[in-house]
Amino acid sequence: MASLQDLLDRKAALEKEIETTRKQERADAISKVRTLMTQYGLTVSDLSSKGAPKTGTSGKGGKVAVKYRNTATGDTWSGRGLQPKWLKAALAAGRKIDEFSVK
């Protein structure tokens, strides 16, 4: 049976070997990615999700244009989803939604 010190020494050696292997595999992966980027003419911005080509209809769509604006505060609403509090309060006070329409 190995002594505690022997086991600790083996553990330290294994941790060092793990770290060395991790660094080497990371460097290899970076090299492969750089090679592929050069081969296909890709840039870092091409890798972002915004630059990626859309596939199917999953995910959220783009921004929707503003349909209503509170001229007093500058708050806006696209007309989608729940009405904002500022618009609900104005409508409850007797104002018409057309008064807030962005033309």
NORPE-V934508 format. One line per field, one symbol per residue. ss: DSSP state (a for helix, b for strand, c for the rest). phi: phi as a letter, one per 30 degrees, with the letter a starting at -180 (. if undefined). A space follows every 50 residues. Layout:
ss: ???
phi: ???
//
This chain:
ss: cccaaaaaaaaaaaaaaaaaaaaaaaaaaaaaaaaaaaaacccaaaaccc cccccccccccccccccbbccccccbbcccccccaaaaaaaaccccaaaa bcc
phi: .ddedddddddddddddddddddddddddddddddddddciccddddddd ddddbicdjddddcddcbbdddcidbbdjcidddeddedddddjdcdddc ddc
//
